[in-house]
Amino acid sequence: KQWYQRRVAITAGIGQVMSEEEIMDLLQASPFLGIMPKPVVKNEENEETREKKVVEKTKMMEAHYSSLVLISQIEKTGTPEQVDIARDSLQLARERLCKNLSILSYVLEKLR
């Protein structure tokens, strides 16, 4: 029984490390993928004012980071083959975390 508990603990630890690594990878790649975090807006009394500020800050961030978004740059200057590869890479980067978490939950379920 102890052996089984150790295995579950080790698998859970591996899953946590995998998740943390994937999250850090995605966070570091997010400006290049066009994924912008929601901007922070101080508490506003009026909800409409707050929403306007969020939209303004989002547009400012998009304009600021637009040159970093590699997909749009490749679409403008690349060949059709390069554009397809870039789009596929973007999709894979976004799905990577979900697949790793699915694999981990499958392994944990089998261990139970």
PyRosetta script that sets phi, psi and omega in degrees:
from pyrosetta import init, pose_from_sequence

init()
pose = pose_from_sequence("KQWYQRRVAITAGIGQVMSEEEIMDLLQASPFLGIMPKPVVKNEENEETREKKVVEKTKMMEAHYSSLVLISQIEKTGTPEQVDIARDSLQLARERLCKNLSILSYVLEKLR")
pose.set_psi(1, -40.0)
pose.set_omega(1, 178.4)
pose.set_phi(2, -63.2)
pose.set_psi(2, -39.5)
pose.set_omega(2, 178.9)
pose.set_phi(3, -59.7)
pose.set_psi(3, -42.9)
pose.set_omega(3, 179.3)
pose.set_phi(4, -64.4)
pose.set_psi(4, -43.0)
pose.set_omega(4, 179.6)
pose.set_phi(5, -64.3)
pose.set_psi(5, -38.5)
pose.set_omega(5, 177.8)
pose.set_phi(6, -64.4)
pose.set_psi(6, -40.7)
pose.set_omega(6, 179.5)
pose.set_phi(7, -62.5)
pose.set_psi(7, -43.5)
pose.set_omega(7, 178.8)
pose.set_phi(8, -64.2)
pose.set_psi(8, -41.9)
pose.set_omega(8, -180.0)
pose.set_phi(9, -64.9)
pose.set_psi(9, -41.7)
pose.set_omega(9, 178.8)
pose.set_phi(10, -64.7)
pose.set_psi(10, -43.9)
pose.set_omega(10, 179.6)
pose.set_phi(11, -63.5)
pose.set_psi(11, -41.5)
pose.set_omega(11, 178.0)
pose.set_phi(12, -64.4)
pose.set_psi(12, -39.0)
pose.set_omega(12, 177.7)
pose.set_phi(13, -64.7)
pose.set_psi(13, -41.7)
pose.set_omega(13, 177.1)
pose.set_phi(14, -62.1)
pose.set_psi(14, -42.6)
pose.set_omega(14, 178.6)
pose.set_phi(15, -61.9)
pose.set_psi(15, -39.9)
pose.set_omega(15, 179.4)
pose.set_phi(16, -66.2)
pose.set_psi(16, -42.1)
pose.set_omega(16, 178.9)
pose.set_phi(17, -65.0)
pose.set_psi(17, -42.5)
pose.set_omega(17, 178.3)
pose.set_phi(18, -60.5)
pose.set_psi(18, -44.0)
pose.set_omega(18, -179.4)
pose.set_phi(19, -63.0)
pose.set_psi(19, -45.3)
pose.set_omega(19, -179.8)
pose.set_phi(20, -62.8)
pose.set_psi(20, -41.1)
pose.set_omega(20, 179.1)
pose.set_phi(21, -64.5)
pose.set_psi(21, -44.0)
pose.set_omega(21, -179.7)
pose.set_phi(22, -64.3)
pose.set_psi(22, -41.1)
pose.set_omega(22, 179.6)
pose.set_phi(23, -63.8)
pose.set_psi(23, -43.1)
pose.set_omega(23, 178.8)
pose.set_phi(24, -64.3)
pose.set_psi(24, -41.0)
pose.set_omega(24, 177.3)
pose.set_phi(25, -59.4)
pose.set_psi(25, -46.1)
pose.set_omega(25, -178.5)
pose.set_phi(26, -68.2)
pose.set_psi(26, -37.5)
pose.set_omega(26, 177.6)
pose.set_phi(27, -63.9)
pose.set_psi(27, -41.0)
pose.set_omega(27, -179.7)
pose.set_phi(28, -71.0)
pose.set_psi(28, -31.2)
pose.set_omega(28, -178.5)
pose.set_phi(29, -88.3)
pose.set_psi(29, -12.8)
pose.set_omega(29, -172.2)
pose.set_phi(30, -55.8)
pose.set_psi(30, -41.6)
pose.set_omega(30, 178.5)
pose.set_phi(31, -62.2)
pose.set_psi(31, -32.6)
pose.set_omega(31, -178.7)
pose.set_phi(32, -78.5)
pose.set_psi(32, -18.3)
pose.set_omega(32, 179.6)
pose.set_phi(33, -97.5)
pose.set_psi(33, -3.9)
pose.set_omega(33, -179.6)
pose.set_phi(34, 82.6)
pose.set_psi(34, 18.5)
pose.set_omega(34, 179.6)
pose.set_phi(35, -97.6)
pose.set_psi(35, 111.2)
pose.set_omega(35, -177.5)
pose.set_phi(36, -107.7)
pose.set_psi(36, 137.7)
pose.set_omega(36, 176.2)
pose.set_phi(37, -70.5)
pose.set_psi(37, 156.1)
pose.set_omega(37, 177.1)
pose.set_phi(38, -69.0)
pose.set_psi(38, 128.5)
pose.set_omega(38, -177.1)
pose.set_phi(39, -68.7)
pose.set_psi(39, 150.5)
pose.set_omega(39, 179.1)
pose.set_phi(40, -87.9)
pose.set_psi(40, 129.0)
pose.set_omega(40, 177.8)
pose.set_phi(41, -125.3)
pose.set_psi(41, 131.0)
pose.set_omega(41, 179.2)
pose.set_phi(42, -62.1)
pose.set_psi(42, 157.0)
pose.set_omega(42, -178.5)
pose.set_phi(43, -56.0)
pose.set_psi(43, 125.6)
pose.set_omega(43, 177.6)
pose.set_phi(44, -113.0)
pose.set_psi(44, 145.9)
pose.set_omega(44, 179.3)
pose.set_phi(45, -69.0)
pose.set_psi(45, -39.5)
pose.set_omega(45, -176.9)
pose.set_phi(46, -99.1)
pose.set_psi(46, 129.4)
pose.set_omega(46, -179.6)
pose.set_phi(47, -65.4)
pose.set_psi(47, -35.8)
pose.set_omega(47, 179.1)
pose.set_phi(48, -64.4)
pose.set_psi(48, -42.9)
pose.set_omega(48, 178.3)
pose.set_phi(49, -61.9)
pose.set_psi(49, -42.3)
pose.set_omega(49, 179.6)
pose.set_phi(50, -62.1)
pose.set_psi(50, -46.5)
pose.set_omega(50, 179.9)
pose.set_phi(51, -62.4)
pose.set_psi(51, -39.5)
pose.set_omega(51, 177.6)
pose.set_phi(52, -61.8)
pose.set_psi(52, -42.8)
pose.set_omega(52, 179.7)
pose.set_phi(53, -65.7)
pose.set_psi(53, -37.7)
pose.set_omega(53, 177.4)
pose.set_phi(54, -62.7)
pose.set_psi(54, -45.0)
pose.set_omega(54, 179.7)
pose.set_phi(55, -63.5)
pose.set_psi(55, -43.4)
pose.set_omega(55, 179.3)
pose.set_phi(56, -61.4)
pose.set_psi(56, -46.6)
pose.set_omega(56, -179.4)
pose.set_phi(57, -66.6)
pose.set_psi(57, -36.2)
pose.set_omega(57, 177.8)
pose.set_phi(58, -63.6)
pose.set_psi(58, -44.1)
pose.set_omega(58, 178.3)
pose.set_phi(59, -63.8)
pose.set_psi(59, -39.4)
pose.set_omega(59, 177.9)
pose.set_phi(60, -63.1)
pose.set_psi(60, -42.6)
pose.set_omega(60, 179.1)
pose.set_phi(61, -65.2)
pose.set_psi(61, -42.3)
pose.set_omega(61, 179.3)
pose.set_phi(62, -62.5)
pose.set_psi(62, -40.9)
pose.set_omega(62, 178.6)
pose.set_phi(63, -67.5)
pose.set_psi(63, -39.1)
pose.set_omega(63, -178.9)
pose.set_phi(64, -66.0)
pose.set_psi(64, -41.5)
pose.set_omega(64, -175.7)
pose.set_phi(65, -96.7)
pose.set_psi(65, 3.7)
pose.set_omega(65, -175.2)
pose.set_phi(66, -60.7)
pose.set_psi(66, -33.2)
pose.set_omega(66, 179.9)
pose.set_phi(67, -72.4)
pose.set_psi(67, -18.2)
pose.set_omega(67, 179.3)
pose.set_phi(68, -83.9)
pose.set_psi(68, -19.1)
pose.set_omega(68, -176.9)
pose.set_phi(69, -71.7)
pose.set_psi(69, 104.5)
pose.set_omega(69, -173.2)
pose.set_phi(70, -67.0)
pose.set_psi(70, -33.3)
pose.set_omega(70, -177.9)
pose.set_phi(71, -60.2)
pose.set_psi(71, -46.2)
pose.set_omega(71, -178.5)
pose.set_phi(72, -66.1)
pose.set_psi(72, -36.4)
pose.set_omega(72, 178.2)
pose.set_phi(73, -66.3)
pose.set_psi(73, -40.0)
pose.set_omega(73, 179.0)
pose.set_phi(74, -68.6)
pose.set_psi(74, -38.3)
pose.set_omega(74, 178.4)
pose.set_phi(75, -62.7)
pose.set_psi(75, -34.0)
pose.set_omega(75, -179.4)
pose.set_phi(76, -75.3)
pose.set_psi(76, -40.5)
pose.set_omega(76, -169.7)
pose.set_phi(77, -115.1)
pose.set_psi(77, -12.1)
pose.set_omega(77, -173.2)
pose.set_phi(78, -90.0)
pose.set_psi(78, 170.4)
pose.set_omega(78, 175.8)
pose.set_phi(79, -78.9)
pose.set_psi(79, 163.1)
pose.set_omega(79, 178.2)
pose.set_phi(80, -56.7)
pose.set_psi(80, -35.1)
pose.set_omega(80, 179.0)
pose.set_phi(81, -66.2)
pose.set_psi(81, -41.6)
pose.set_omega(81, 178.8)
pose.set_phi(82, -65.9)
pose.set_psi(82, -37.4)
pose.set_omega(82, 178.3)
pose.set_phi(83, -64.1)
pose.set_psi(83, -43.8)
pose.set_omega(83, 178.5)
pose.set_phi(84, -61.9)
pose.set_psi(84, -42.8)
pose.set_omega(84, 179.7)
pose.set_phi(85, -64.2)
pose.set_psi(85, -41.8)
pose.set_omega(85, 179.8)
pose.set_phi(86, -64.5)
pose.set_psi(86, -42.0)
pose.set_omega(86, 179.0)
pose.set_phi(87, -65.9)
pose.set_psi(87, -41.3)
pose.set_omega(87, 177.8)
pose.set_phi(88, -63.4)
pose.set_psi(88, -40.3)
pose.set_omega(88, 178.7)
pose.set_phi(89, -63.6)
pose.set_psi(89, -40.2)
pose.set_omega(89, 178.1)
pose.set_phi(90, -61.9)
pose.set_psi(90, -45.4)
pose.set_omega(90, 179.7)
pose.set_phi(91, -64.1)
pose.set_psi(91, -41.9)
pose.set_omega(91, 178.8)
pose.set_phi(92, -63.7)
pose.set_psi(92, -40.3)
pose.set_omega(92, 179.5)
pose.set_phi(93, -62.5)
pose.set_psi(93, -37.9)
pose.set_omega(93, -179.1)
pose.set_phi(94, -74.4)
pose.set_psi(94, -29.5)
pose.set_omega(94, -176.8)
pose.set_phi(95, -90.5)
pose.set_psi(95, -12.7)
pose.set_omega(95, -173.4)
pose.set_phi(96, -59.0)
pose.set_psi(96, -48.1)
pose.set_omega(96, -178.0)
pose.set_phi(97, -62.5)
pose.set_psi(97, -43.3)
pose.set_omega(97, -178.6)
pose.set_phi(98, -61.3)
pose.set_psi(98, -41.8)
pose.set_omega(98, -179.0)
pose.set_phi(99, -66.8)
pose.set_psi(99, -42.8)
pose.set_omega(99, 179.4)
pose.set_phi(100, -62.7)
pose.set_psi(100, -40.3)
pose.set_omega(100, 178.4)
pose.set_phi(101, -67.7)
pose.set_psi(101, -35.2)
pose.set_omega(101, 177.7)
pose.set_phi(102, -66.0)
pose.set_psi(102, -42.2)
pose.set_omega(102, 178.3)
pose.set_phi(103, -62.8)
pose.set_psi(103, -43.8)
pose.set_omega(103, -180.0)
pose.set_phi(104, -62.8)
pose.set_psi(104, -44.8)
pose.set_omega(104, 179.9)
pose.set_phi(105, -64.6)
pose.set_psi(105, -33.4)
pose.set_omega(105, 176.3)
pose.set_phi(106, -64.0)
pose.set_psi(106, -45.2)
pose.set_omega(106, 179.6)
pose.set_phi(107, -63.4)
pose.set_psi(107, -43.7)
pose.set_omega(107, 178.5)
pose.set_phi(108, -62.9)
pose.set_psi(108, -38.1)
pose.set_omega(108, 178.6)
pose.set_phi(109, -65.5)
pose.set_psi(109, -39.5)
pose.set_omega(109, 178.5)
pose.set_phi(110, -67.6)
pose.set_psi(110, -34.9)
pose.set_omega(110, 178.4)
pose.set_phi(111, -68.0)
pose.set_psi(111, -29.7)
pose.set_omega(111, 179.0)
pose.set_phi(112, -67.4)
pose.dump_pdb("model.pdb")
